[in-house]
């Protein structure tokens, strides 16, 4: 889908600078920034339950791996140019 929006010149210059620094496009930077907004994220699906008889290993003393952990790692990879 295409959309035309008005962006302040100073903000646009900042977006262009980020795109240049990341060897990316303005479009890509804006999409990535918008995807990080919590209210625009897709709802998290409920966890899949293991079928009867399967056992799942759990690490004691560790916190559960959450969607926020995944998003943080994706952000780090994106900022480091590895995503």
DSSP file (Angstrom, degrees, kcal/mol; ACC not computed):
  #  RESIDUE AA STRUCTURE BP1 BP2  ACC     N-H-->O    O-->H-N    N-H-->O    O-->H-N    TCO  KAPPA ALPHA  PHI   PSI    X-CA   Y-CA   Z-CA
    1    1 A X              0   0    0      0, 0.0     2,-0.4     0, 0.0     0, 0.0   0.000 360.0 360.0 360.0 140.8    0.0    0.0    0.0
    2    2 A X        +     0   0    0      2,-0.0     2,-0.3     0, 0.0     0, 0.0  -0.854 360.0 178.5-109.3 146.8    1.2    3.5   -0.7
    3    3 A X        -     0   0    0     -2,-0.4     2,-0.5     2,-0.0     0, 0.0  -0.994  19.9-144.0-147.3 137.8    0.5    6.5    1.4
    4    4 A X        +     0   0    0     -2,-0.3     2,-0.3     2,-0.0    -2,-0.0  -0.914  27.4 172.0-104.9 127.8    1.6   10.1    1.1
    5    5 A X        -     0   0    0     -2,-0.5     2,-0.5     2,-0.0    -2,-0.0  -0.933  33.0-118.3-132.3 157.1    2.3   12.0    4.4
    6    6 A X        -     0   0    0     -2,-0.3     2,-0.4     0, 0.0    -2,-0.0  -0.843  32.4-175.8 -95.4 127.8    3.7   15.4    5.3
    7    7 A X        -     0   0    0     -2,-0.5     5,-0.0     2,-0.0    -2,-0.0  -0.981  32.7-104.6-125.5 136.2    6.9   15.2    7.4
    8    8 A X     >  -     0   0    0     -2,-0.4     4,-2.7     1,-0.1     5,-0.2  -0.257  31.1-121.4 -53.6 140.7    8.8   18.1    8.9
    9    9 A X  H  > S+     0   0    0      1,-0.2     4,-2.3     2,-0.2     5,-0.2   0.870 112.1  51.2 -56.5 -40.6   12.0   18.9    7.0
   10   10 A X  H  > S+     0   0    0      2,-0.2     4,-1.8     1,-0.2    -1,-0.2   0.910 111.2  47.3 -65.9 -41.8   14.2   18.4   10.0
   11   11 A X  H  > S+     0   0    0      2,-0.2     4,-2.3     1,-0.2    -2,-0.2   0.920 111.6  50.7 -64.1 -44.4   12.6   15.0   10.7
   12   12 A X  H  X S+     0   0    0     -4,-2.7     4,-2.7     1,-0.2    -2,-0.2   0.892 107.5  53.5 -61.7 -39.6   13.0   13.9    7.1
   13   13 A X  H  X S+     0   0    0     -4,-2.3     4,-2.2    -5,-0.2    -1,-0.2   0.893 109.0  50.0 -61.9 -38.8   16.7   15.0    7.1
   14   14 A X  H  X S+     0   0    0     -4,-1.8     4,-2.2     2,-0.2    -2,-0.2   0.903 110.0  49.5 -65.0 -41.6   17.1   12.8   10.2
   15   15 A X  H  X S+     0   0    0     -4,-2.3     4,-2.5     1,-0.2    -2,-0.2   0.917 111.0  50.0 -64.0 -43.2   15.4    9.8    8.5
   16   16 A X  H  X S+     0   0    0     -4,-2.7     4,-2.6     1,-0.2    -1,-0.2   0.897 109.2  52.2 -61.5 -40.1   17.7   10.3    5.4
   17   17 A X  H  X S+     0   0    0     -4,-2.2     4,-2.5     2,-0.2    -2,-0.2   0.911 110.4  47.4 -63.5 -42.3   20.8   10.4    7.6
   18   18 A X  H  X S+     0   0    0     -4,-2.2     4,-2.2     2,-0.2    -2,-0.2   0.927 111.8  50.7 -63.6 -44.5   19.8    7.1    9.3
   19   19 A X  H  <>S+     0   0    0     -4,-2.5     5,-3.2     1,-0.2     4,-0.3   0.911 112.2  46.8 -60.1 -43.3   19.1    5.5    5.9
   20   20 A X  H ><5S+     0   0    0     -4,-2.6     3,-1.2     3,-0.2    -1,-0.2   0.927 111.9  50.4 -64.9 -44.2   22.5    6.6    4.6
   21   21 A X  H 3<5S+     0   0    0     -4,-2.5    -1,-0.2     1,-0.3    -2,-0.2   0.860 116.4  41.6 -61.8 -35.8   24.3    5.4    7.8
   22   22 A X  T 3<5S-     0   0    0     -4,-2.2    -1,-0.3    -5,-0.2    -2,-0.2   0.357 109.2-121.4 -94.0   5.3   22.5    2.0    7.5
   23   23 A X  T < 5S+     0   0    0     -3,-1.2    -3,-0.2    -4,-0.3     2,-0.2   0.939  76.1 118.4  52.1  49.3   23.0    1.8    3.7
   24   24 A X      < -     0   0    0     -5,-3.2     2,-0.3    -6,-0.1    -1,-0.2  -0.647  66.7 -93.6-131.3-176.5   19.2    1.5    3.5
   25   25 A X     >  -     0   0    0     -2,-0.2     4,-2.2     1,-0.1     5,-0.2  -0.696  27.3-119.1-103.4 159.6   16.3    3.4    2.0
   26   26 A X  H  > S+     0   0    0     -2,-0.3     4,-2.6     1,-0.2     5,-0.2   0.913 117.2  55.9 -58.9 -42.9   14.1    6.0    3.6
   27   27 A X  H  > S+     0   0    0      1,-0.2     4,-2.6     2,-0.2    -1,-0.2   0.916 107.6  47.7 -55.0 -47.4   11.2    3.7    3.0
   28   28 A X  H  > S+     0   0    0      2,-0.2     4,-2.6     1,-0.2    -1,-0.2   0.900 111.3  49.9 -64.3 -42.2   12.9    0.9    4.9
   29   29 A X  H  X S+     0   0    0     -4,-2.2     4,-2.5     2,-0.2    -2,-0.2   0.924 112.8  46.6 -63.3 -44.8   13.8    3.1    7.9
   30   30 A X  H  X S+     0   0    0     -4,-2.6     4,-2.6     2,-0.2     5,-0.2   0.925 112.7  49.7 -64.9 -44.7   10.3    4.4    8.2
   31   31 A X  H  X S+     0   0    0     -4,-2.6     4,-2.2    -5,-0.2    -2,-0.2   0.931 112.7  47.5 -58.7 -45.8    8.7    0.9    8.0
   32   32 A X  H  X S+     0   0    0     -4,-2.6     4,-0.9     2,-0.2    -2,-0.2   0.929 112.2  49.3 -62.9 -44.6   11.1   -0.4   10.6
   33   33 A X  H >< S+     0   0    0     -4,-2.5     3,-0.7     1,-0.2     4,-0.3   0.917 112.8  47.1 -61.4 -44.0   10.4    2.6   12.9
   34   34 A X  H >< S+     0   0    0     -4,-2.6     3,-1.4     1,-0.2    -1,-0.2   0.862 105.7  58.9 -67.2 -35.0    6.7    2.2   12.6
   35   35 A X  H 3< S+     0   0    0     -4,-2.2    -1,-0.2     1,-0.3    -2,-0.2   0.716  98.2  61.9 -67.0 -18.9    6.9   -1.6   13.1
   36   36 A X  T << S+     0   0    0     -4,-0.9     2,-0.4    -3,-0.7    -1,-0.3   0.594  75.6 107.7 -83.1 -11.1    8.5   -0.9   16.5
   37   37 A X    X>  -     0   0    0     -3,-1.4     3,-1.7    -4,-0.3     4,-0.8  -0.546  68.3-142.3 -70.0 122.3    5.4    0.9   17.9
   38   38 A X  G >4 S+     0   0    0     -2,-0.4     3,-0.8     1,-0.3    -1,-0.2   0.846  98.5  55.7 -55.9 -36.3    3.7   -1.4   20.4
   39   39 A X  G 34 S+     0   0    0      1,-0.2    -1,-0.3    -3,-0.0    -2,-0.1   0.678 108.6  48.3 -73.3 -14.9    0.2   -0.3   19.3
   40   40 A X  G <4 S+     0   0    0     -3,-1.7    -1,-0.2    -6,-0.2    -2,-0.2   0.500  87.0 109.0-100.6  -5.7    0.9   -1.3   15.7
   41   41 A X  S << S-     0   0    0     -4,-0.8     2,-0.1    -3,-0.8     3,-0.1  -0.372  79.1-103.9 -70.5 149.6    2.4   -4.7   16.5
   42   42 A X        -     0   0    0      1,-0.1    -1,-0.1    -2,-0.1    -2,-0.1  -0.451  48.0 -93.8 -68.0 145.4    0.5   -7.8   15.6
   43   43 A X        -     0   0    0     -2,-0.1     2,-0.3     1,-0.1    -1,-0.1  -0.330  43.0-109.3 -61.6 142.3   -1.1   -9.5   18.6
   44   44 A X        -     0   0    0     -3,-0.1     2,-0.1     1,-0.1    -1,-0.1  -0.574  32.2-126.0 -74.5 130.0    1.0  -12.2   20.1
   45   45 A X        -     0   0    0     -2,-0.3     3,-0.1     1,-0.1    -1,-0.1  -0.468  32.6 -96.7 -74.2 148.4   -0.5  -15.6   19.5
   46   46 A X        -     0   0    0     -2,-0.1    -1,-0.1     1,-0.1     3,-0.1  -0.307  52.8 -89.7 -62.1 149.8   -1.1  -17.8   22.5
   47   47 A X        -     0   0    0      1,-0.1     2,-0.4    -3,-0.1    -1,-0.1  -0.243  42.4-108.7 -61.7 148.7    1.7  -20.3   23.1
   48   48 A X        -     0   0    0     -3,-0.1     2,-0.3     1,-0.0    -1,-0.1  -0.633  31.4-132.5 -78.1 130.9    1.4  -23.7   21.5
   49   49 A X        -     0   0    0     -2,-0.4     2,-0.2    -3,-0.1     3,-0.1  -0.666  21.7-114.0 -85.9 139.5    0.7  -26.4   24.0
   50   50 A X        -     0   0    0     -2,-0.3     3,-0.1     1,-0.1    -1,-0.1  -0.495  37.0-105.9 -70.9 137.5    2.7  -29.5   23.8
   51   51 A X    >   -     0   0    0     -2,-0.2     3,-2.1     1,-0.2    -1,-0.1  -0.234  53.4 -74.6 -60.4 155.1    0.7  -32.6   22.8
   52   52 A X  T 3  S+     0   0    0      1,-0.3    -1,-0.2    -3,-0.1     3,-0.1  -0.212 120.5  25.9 -52.7 132.5    0.0  -35.1   25.6
   53   53 A X  T 3  S+     0   0    0      1,-0.4     2,-0.3    -3,-0.1    -1,-0.3   0.174  91.4 115.7  99.8 -18.3    3.1  -37.1   26.4
   54   54 A X    <   -     0   0    0     -3,-2.1     2,-0.4    -4,-0.0    -1,-0.4  -0.637  51.3-151.6 -85.5 143.1    5.7  -34.6   25.3
   55   55 A X        -     0   0    0     -2,-0.3     2,-0.5    -3,-0.1    -4,-0.0  -0.946   3.3-152.2-115.1 136.6    8.0  -33.1   27.9
   56   56 A X        -     0   0    0     -2,-0.4     2,-0.2    -6,-0.1    -6,-0.0  -0.914  16.7-127.7-109.9 130.6    9.5  -29.7   27.6
   57   57 A X        -     0   0    0     -2,-0.5     2,-0.4     2,-0.0     0, 0.0  -0.491  24.0-165.2 -74.6 143.5   12.8  -28.8   29.2
   58   58 A X        -     0   0    0     -2,-0.2     2,-0.6     6,-0.0     6,-0.0  -0.994  17.0-131.6-130.3 138.4   12.9  -25.7   31.4
   59   59 A X    >   -     0   0    0     -2,-0.4     3,-1.0     4,-0.1     2,-0.2  -0.775  24.9-134.6 -88.9 124.5   16.0  -23.9   32.6
   60   60 A X  T 3  S+     0   0    0     -2,-0.6     3,-0.1     1,-0.2    -1,-0.0  -0.522  85.3  20.9 -77.3 145.1   15.8  -23.2   36.3
   61   61 A X  T 3  S+     0   0    0      1,-0.3     2,-0.3    -2,-0.2    -1,-0.2   0.503 100.5 108.1  80.1   3.2   16.8  -19.8   37.5
   62   62 A X    <   -     0   0    0     -3,-1.0    -1,-0.3     3,-0.0     2,-0.2  -0.841  69.8-119.6-112.0 149.8   16.2  -18.2   34.0
   63   63 A X        -     0   0    0     -2,-0.3    -4,-0.1     1,-0.1     3,-0.0  -0.594  42.6 -93.2 -83.4 152.7   13.5  -15.8   33.0
   64   64 A X        -     0   0    0     -2,-0.2     2,-0.6     1,-0.1    -1,-0.1  -0.298  39.0-109.2 -63.4 147.5   11.2  -17.0   30.2
   65   65 A X        -     0   0    0     -3,-0.1     2,-0.2     4,-0.1    -1,-0.1  -0.697  48.0-169.4 -79.1 119.4   12.1  -15.9   26.6
   66   66 A X     >  -     0   0    0     -2,-0.6     4,-1.7     1,-0.1     3,-0.2  -0.540  39.1-104.4-110.9 172.4    9.5  -13.4   25.7
   67   67 A X  H  > S+     0   0    0      1,-0.2     4,-2.7     2,-0.2     5,-0.2   0.868 121.7  58.7 -60.1 -37.6    8.3  -11.5   22.6
   68   68 A X  H  > S+     0   0    0      1,-0.2     4,-2.3     2,-0.2    -1,-0.2   0.871 102.6  53.3 -61.5 -36.6   10.1   -8.4   23.9
   69   69 A X  H  > S+     0   0    0      2,-0.2     4,-2.3    -3,-0.2    -1,-0.2   0.926 109.8  47.7 -62.4 -44.2   13.3  -10.4   24.0
   70   70 A X  H  X S+     0   0    0     -4,-1.7     4,-2.7     1,-0.2    -2,-0.2   0.929 112.3  48.6 -62.4 -46.3   12.9  -11.3   20.3
   71   71 A X  H  X S+     0   0    0     -4,-2.7     4,-2.3     1,-0.2    -1,-0.2   0.880 110.8  51.2 -63.0 -38.4   12.1   -7.7   19.4
   72   72 A X  H  X S+     0   0    0     -4,-2.3     4,-2.3     2,-0.2    -1,-0.2   0.917 112.0  46.4 -63.9 -43.7   15.1   -6.4   21.3
   73   73 A X  H  X S+     0   0    0     -4,-2.3     4,-2.6     2,-0.2    -2,-0.2   0.911 111.8  50.9 -66.1 -42.5   17.4   -8.9   19.5
   74   74 A X  H  X S+     0   0    0     -4,-2.7     4,-2.7     1,-0.2    -1,-0.2   0.914 110.5  50.3 -59.9 -41.8   15.9   -8.0   16.1
   75   75 A X  H  X S+     0   0    0     -4,-2.3     4,-2.8     2,-0.2    -2,-0.2   0.919 110.6  48.8 -61.9 -45.0   16.5   -4.3   16.9
   76   76 A X  H  X S+     0   0    0     -4,-2.3     4,-1.7     1,-0.2    -2,-0.2   0.917 113.0  47.5 -62.5 -43.7   20.1   -5.0   17.9
   77   77 A X  H  <>S+     0   0    0     -4,-2.6     5,-3.1     2,-0.2     6,-0.8   0.912 112.8  49.2 -63.8 -42.2   20.7   -7.0   14.7
   78   78 A X  H ><5S+     0   0    0     -4,-2.7     3,-1.4     4,-0.2    -2,-0.2   0.927 111.7  48.2 -63.0 -45.4   19.0   -4.3   12.6
   79   79 A X  H 3<5S+     0   0    0     -4,-2.8    -1,-0.2     1,-0.3    -2,-0.2   0.796 112.0  50.0 -66.8 -27.8   21.1   -1.5   14.1
   80   80 A X  T 3<5S-     0   0    0     -4,-1.7    -1,-0.3    -5,-0.2    -2,-0.2   0.356 116.3-114.6 -92.0   5.5   24.3   -3.5   13.6
   81   81 A X  T < 5S+     0   0    0     -3,-1.4    -3,-0.2    -4,-0.2    -2,-0.1   0.725  86.6 113.4  73.0  22.3   23.4   -4.1   10.0
   82   82 A X      <       0   0    0     -5,-3.1    -4,-0.2    -6,-0.2    -5,-0.1   0.389 360.0 360.0-105.9   1.6   23.0   -7.9   10.4
   83   83 A X              0   0    0     -6,-0.8    -5,-0.2    -5,-0.1    -1,-0.1   0.405 360.0 360.0-113.9 360.0   19.3   -8.1    9.7
